[in-house]
Amino acid sequence: MHVIVLGAGIIGVASAWYLRQAAHEVTVLERNAGPARETSFGNGGQISVSHAEPWANPSAPLKLLKWLGKEDAPLLSCAVTPGLVIGPDEVVQLEHAMAHIRPRLAGATYTSADESGDVHKFTTGVAQRAEQAGVRFRCGVRIQTLRSEQAYRVPSQ
Ligand SMILES: Cc1cc2nc3c(=O)[nH]c(=O)nc-3n(C[C@H](O)[C@H](O)[C@H](O)COP(=O)(O)OP(=O)(O)OC[C@H]3O[C@@H](n4cnc5c(N)ncnc54)[C@H](O)[C@@H]3O)c2cc1C
């Protein structure tokens, strides 16, 4: 199958990679000159495995109530793990870059399973390998409209 992927952010590039691994013909369309130039460029780089539920999701408050009392609840496992709340000295011990704001620190929560990474570096690296594997990238191409076979039009933003 020939699959067209719209957008070369982390999601589009990762999708293109796996589609190609599944032996599809893949073309990625991207309005910028290259991959990872928008949201996947300069985000916080936080890899929050302990916090996989988007907090801004409108359904989160209800879910939170349902999770109360459940040992495997995502927020609870994050909030009540022993040793998770740490003092200013432990913060600085774990992260020396915080030393200069030590007097202003009240404490922190620490989730040992979390990491940080460079999503721009990762996305451009995967894009490079995907291209070597045969994925076509057409950059500088703005998608104007999506049309279904029923002539339903989805205007682009
Ligand atoms: C300030 C900030 C901090 C964040 N921090 C974190 C964090 O610490 N950890 C974390 O996990 N997530 C974080 N996020 C969220 C994360 O960055 C996004 O969820 C992720 O980058 C989205 O990737 P994406 O591929 O869906 O979108 P994008 O990276 O935005 O990719 C979409 C691509 O589609 C292209 N495109 C869009 N419309 C068109 C069109 N009409 N024609 C052609 N091309 C088009 C764009 O140019 C873009 O390249 C943060 C987000 C923000 C804004």
The ligand as a Tripos MOL2 file, in Angstrom:
@<TRIPOS>MOLECULE
LIG
   53    58     1     0     0
SMALL
NO_CHARGES

@<TRIPOS>ATOM
      1 C1          6.0020   24.1290   25.1120 C.3       1 LIG1
      2 C2          5.8110   22.6330   24.9480 C.ar      1 LIG1
      3 C3          6.5170   21.7590   25.7790 C.ar      1 LIG1
      4 C4          6.3120   20.3870   25.6460 C.ar      1 LIG1
      5 N1          7.0200   19.5420   26.4490 N.ar      1 LIG1
      6 C5          6.8590   18.2130   26.3080 C.ar      1 LIG1
      7 C6          7.6310   17.3050   27.0950 C.ar      1 LIG1
      8 O1          8.4470   17.7140   27.9110 O.2       1 LIG1
      9 N2          7.4340   15.9710   26.9120 N.ar      1 LIG1
     10 C7          6.5310   15.4950   25.9850 C.ar      1 LIG1
     11 O2          6.4100   14.2630   25.8670 O.2       1 LIG1
     12 N3          5.7960   16.3230   25.2270 N.ar      1 LIG1
     13 C8          5.9440   17.6570   25.3610 C.ar      1 LIG1
     14 N4          5.2170   18.5020   24.5830 N.ar      1 LIG1
     15 C9          4.2840   17.9170   23.6230 C.3       1 LIG1
     16 C10         5.0530   17.4010   22.3870 C.3       1 LIG1
     17 O3          5.9970   18.3740   21.9630 O.3       1 LIG1
     18 C11         4.0510   17.1380   21.2700 C.3       1 LIG1
     19 O4          3.0500   16.2500   21.7460 O.3       1 LIG1
     20 C12         4.7280   16.4940   20.0540 C.3       1 LIG1
     21 O5          5.8870   17.1720   19.6450 O.3       1 LIG1
     22 C13         3.7050   16.4970   18.9230 C.3       1 LIG1
     23 O6          4.2990   15.8830   17.8230 O.3       1 LIG1
     24 P1          3.5300   15.8180   16.4800 P.3       1 LIG1
     25 O7          4.3840   15.0640   15.5020 O.co2     1 LIG1
     26 O8          2.1230   15.3590   16.7010 O.co2     1 LIG1
     27 O9          3.3430   17.3600   16.0340 O.3       1 LIG1
     28 P2          4.4490   18.4170   15.3650 P.3       1 LIG1
     29 O10         5.7990   18.1370   15.9170 O.co2     1 LIG1
     30 O11         3.8360   19.7290   15.5460 O.co2     1 LIG1
     31 O12         4.4130   17.9170   13.8790 O.3       1 LIG1
     32 C14         3.3530   18.2210   13.0090 C.3       1 LIG1
     33 C15         3.9910   18.5050   11.6510 C.3       1 LIG1
     34 O13         2.9460   18.6650   10.7010 O.3       1 LIG1
     35 C16         3.3000   19.7280    9.8490 C.3       1 LIG1
     36 N5          2.0650   20.2960    9.3030 N.ar      1 LIG1
     37 C17         1.0050   20.7600   10.0110 C.ar      1 LIG1
     38 N6          0.0530   21.2190    9.1660 N.ar      1 LIG1
     39 C18         0.5390   21.0400    7.9000 C.ar      1 LIG1
     40 C19         0.0150   21.3210    6.6040 C.ar      1 LIG1
     41 N7         -1.1850   21.8880    6.4030 N.pl3     1 LIG1
     42 N8          0.7710   21.0010    5.5170 N.ar      1 LIG1
     43 C20         1.9860   20.4240    5.6760 C.ar      1 LIG1
     44 N9          2.5330   20.1470    6.8810 N.ar      1 LIG1
     45 C21         1.8180   20.4500    7.9900 C.ar      1 LIG1
     46 C22         4.0250   20.7260   10.7520 C.3       1 LIG1
     47 O14         4.8490   21.5820   10.0130 O.3       1 LIG1
     48 C23         4.8000   19.7960   11.6740 C.3       1 LIG1
     49 O15         6.1160   19.5430   11.2160 O.3       1 LIG1
     50 C24         5.3950   19.8760   24.6880 C.ar      1 LIG1
     51 C25         4.7140   20.7690   23.8620 C.ar      1 LIG1
     52 C26         4.9060   22.1310   23.9780 C.ar      1 LIG1
     53 C27         4.1550   23.0660   23.0570 C.3       1 LIG1
@<TRIPOS>BOND
     1     1     2 1
     2     2     3 ar
     3     2    52 ar
     4     3     4 ar
     5     4     5 ar
     6     4    50 ar
     7     5     6 ar
     8     6     7 ar
     9     6    13 1
    10     7     8 2
    11     7     9 ar
    12     9    10 ar
    13    10    11 2
    14    10    12 ar
    15    12    13 ar
    16    13    14 ar
    17    14    15 1
    18    14    50 ar
    19    15    16 1
    20    16    17 1
    21    16    18 1
    22    18    19 1
    23    18    20 1
    24    20    21 1
    25    20    22 1
    26    22    23 1
    27    23    24 1
    28    24    25 2
    29    24    26 1
    30    24    27 1
    31    27    28 1
    32    28    29 2
    33    28    30 1
    34    28    31 1
    35    31    32 1
    36    32    33 1
    37    33    34 1
    38    33    48 1
    39    34    35 1
    40    35    36 1
    41    35    46 1
    42    36    37 ar
    43    36    45 ar
    44    37    38 ar
    45    38    39 ar
    46    39    40 ar
    47    39    45 ar
    48    40    41 1
    49    40    42 ar
    50    42    43 ar
    51    43    44 ar
    52    44    45 ar
    53    46    47 1
    54    46    48 1
    55    48    49 1
    56    50    51 ar
    57    51    52 ar
    58    52    53 1
@<TRIPOS>SUBSTRUCTURE
     1 LIG1         1 GROUP 0 **** ****
